[in-house]
Amino acid sequence: MKTNGETFVKMRLSIVLLALACAAPCRPAHSQVLVIANPSVGATDVSKAELRDVFTGASSSLKGAAQVTPVLLKGGTVNNDFLDLYVGKSDSAFRASWRGILFSGQGMLPKTLDSDAAVVEYVAHTPGAIGYIGKASPHEGVKTLMVR
Amino acid sequence: MRRSPIAAALLLVVWVWGGHRAWAQSIDDLNLEVHGYAAQGFIYTTNNNWNTMESTDGSAAWTEAVINISARPMPRLRVGVQGRYLLLGYLANTITLDWAQADYKRNEWFGFRAGKVKTPIGLLNESQDIDPAQLWVLLPQSLYALANRNSTLAHFGGVVYGTVPLGEMFGELQYRAYGGQRVLSSDDAVFQTVRDKGIALPNGATGPMFGGSLLWQTPLRGLMVGASEDSEHTSGAATLGALSGSLKATHFYQPYLYGIYERNKLMVGGEYTRQALQKTTAFVAGPTIFIPKDQRAWYMMASYKLSQKATAGIYYSDSLDRQLPVGSARYQKDWALSARYDLNTFLYLKAEQHWIDGTELGYSTSDNTSLKPNTRMTTFKVGVSF
């Protein structure tokens, strides 16, 4: 026979689990973003720290790759998910920090493209290019990098 | 005197650019890019007029516009030039060269840039004049006083830089070393306090300078600590009415200590510096004026990203010049609350409220007959960048 206390605890547990289940889809999923690179890029995988450094302008190379050039998506869910997961900044903060780099003479802005297809096209034809697209997007002519 | 280094820097850019055009088949191969931004500020102060603006009546005499042309003719080589229009009260209504440089990055360990280059000291010096990159309308004035920024922003010469990995256990170390010539024009806002004494510097002031920075990206993700040291020795011809003479600053060494923690939506940072020197203005058959300075300045700041487009922040900025007589003119304590909203990728709005105690920084006697010991300041800014 269950006491009122046990029922209350189970009810609270159910509410917490339900809340967690509802909250989970709100967090961007790794699997929705695909990191792609030109076939000339030597690396087959990349760490989160390397991605962050390359996309924030702190570094211009990956392990096993001489030099890489980041390319960005103009906006949208995939862009926001990528920045949230791997760079740790919102889109506006990310672009503000790049403006700091540009206008202080420490670098040039990465190319920004309108769509996944444009990113794939650019990365496929630009040696050293590295970008990101939605997982469901076609990506012929580029290599995918596994994120460690 | 003032134009020759600018011309040399431009020539360097043109030479490097032109030299490598031989490899460039088209404008696409140069990876030429043009960017810019413009910002318009509005300031209202309850008591004292700030930086020669009639701010007690509300003033919009604060406009900046920047144009940047950069190119990457080779994968490891960048060249660029940036010009600026600045209107700031009666202090500035000028077009100046921010920087003009060639930058060659051999690898992560080593790179160098030469020409007129940004001086890599402190936490924010290189980006202190770049409004679109900042949350704040005004950076902490104790270290980044708006009217004084040309005295530290850029120099003619070079910078070597690089990053040395220390292994996963210890993070990485970034280094910057620089040297060259500081060149300040006669109408630079940094000389306003000298002008207030009736002294003019017809050719501005110049002098050798060098220094460096070490920045440690610690193993704790998002935490960086650093230290810089700047050494300068500037001088120039001076006039006081019909008298002529010279202004010389003692050779000084200025240390900076700083740290910043950035993780997800939170940023916390702080910085300390001390500047101790003496300016001596000597006139033939006239007076010798000594202006000693021993300024200790620091600030603490924090910001939080409220949403994709909105950010809020707070800082406390503190400055004390121990060489000045006891009174409200020897210090400045400033609490600031700030907010920024990015309407889209290009357009942003800022608002900031200051509670300022003391009058050490940012005031001129030319438009303040008697300074009150404290003031409140409300500022707004709208900016666009591309």
Boltz contact constraints between the chains, C-beta under 6 A:
constraints:
  - contact:
      token1: [A, 67]
      token2: [B, 75]
      max_distance: 6.0
  - contact:
      token1: [A, 88]
      token2: [B, 264]
      max_distance: 6.0
  - contact:
      token1: [A, 90]
      token2: [B, 305]
      max_distance: 6.0
  - contact:
      token1: [A, 90]
      token2: [B, 308]
      max_distance: 6.0
  - contact:
      token1: [A, 92]
      token2: [B, 309]
      max_distance: 6.0
  - contact:
      token1: [A, 92]
      token2: [B, 342]
      max_distance: 6.0
  - contact:
      token1: [A, 96]
      token2: [B, 133]
      max_distance: 6.0
  - contact:
      token1: [A, 99]
      token2: [B, 132]
      max_distance: 6.0
  - contact:
      token1: [A, 99]
      token2: [B, 133]
      max_distance: 6.0
  - contact:
      token1: [A, 99]
      token2: [B, 385]
      max_distance: 6.0
  - contact:
      token1: [A, 100]
      token2: [B, 127]
      max_distance: 6.0
  - contact:
      token1: [A, 100]
      token2: [B, 130]
      max_distance: 6.0
  - contact:
      token1: [A, 100]
      token2: [B, 133]
      max_distance: 6.0
  - contact:
      token1: [A, 103]
      token2: [B, 68]
      max_distance: 6.0
  - contact:
      token1: [A, 103]
      token2: [B, 130]
      max_distance: 6.0
  - contact:
      token1: [A, 104]
      token2: [B, 118]
      max_distance: 6.0
  - contact:
      token1: [A, 104]
      token2: [B, 126]
      max_distance: 6.0
  - contact:
      token1: [A, 104]
      token2: [B, 127]
      max_distance: 6.0
  - contact:
      token1: [A, 105]
      token2: [B, 99]
      max_distance: 6.0
  - contact:
      token1: [A, 105]
      token2: [B, 101]
      max_distance: 6.0
  - contact:
      token1: [A, 105]
      token2: [B, 118]
      max_distance: 6.0
  - contact:
      token1: [A, 108]
      token2: [B, 70]
      max_distance: 6.0
